[in-house]
Amino acid sequence: MTSPARGAPCCAPARGEDNPPFRPSAPAPSAPAPRSGDRVALDACAVTLPGGAFRMGDAFGEGYPDDAEGPVRSVTVEPFRIDATAVTNTRFAVFVGETGYRTEAERYGSSFVFHLLLHPDARNAVLGAVAAAPWWLGVEGACWSAPEGPGSGLDGRADHPVVHISYGDALAYCAWAGGRLPSEAEWEYAARGGLDGYRYPWGDDFDETRTNTWQGDFPQVSSRPGGATGTVAVTSYEPNGFGLHNTSGNVWEWCADRFAPGAGDERVIRGGSYLCHASYCNRYRVAARSRNTPDSSTGHGGFRCAWDLAER
């Protein structure tokens, strides 16, 4: 297998001409209109943050130049509410049950699955590998309810983050829940948990016992107990100072912002995932940022909701 190119943006592969394994069928022109659910229940795990000024960006010069993490600047956010965890499979299932919503992965008919996680029954569903990142496979039938392709399911993962979620899917859920996606500034402010200028939500020193990131030789060998990799429950690790879990690792999370204002449709993703590793992608730092196209979905991509206080 080809060695990874350090810092390449293909840690979150995108649909499109550069990744031809996907079938060319277009998704439906529009999704079912979201409707209001039980907002109190959906918002039960959200925390209220006071807002204010904080220093945003990479203070250590550790970011990849194309990611534009710097310069460090003072940013002010208004008070808001944000999910303490990424949206879980259980919460997303309630949304689907109430609305009949079909994700873009379902409408396209395929999504990206990490090669070591492919379900044995899905081997004949592989459409091909991403040329720049062959550890990513286009898999027919992979979606939020079959995250490793046909034959896989959500048993034992009710409290894991929902994955294979596009930007549009995240917007639809948030609107139904009476909220929105967080801005990138809100996300970083919340992720820092009140620690100003540190690398991680807990301080400056990396601690693999506090985050779900890759352990081993990426992308071939996982050294986690039992060789396991993939998502973990959204409350598996201690929360940061604001009460947010897993703002480093586990799954990438969509933010509302364009990655580069005025330059294309790519949207910001934050937080890193269970595939991040210092040897390849050190984007599990709170200042780190990456990107993907709005219609793309992966087995390590999820989201959390935010709310304006005026909406409560």
Disulfide bonds with the S-S distance in Angstrom:
none
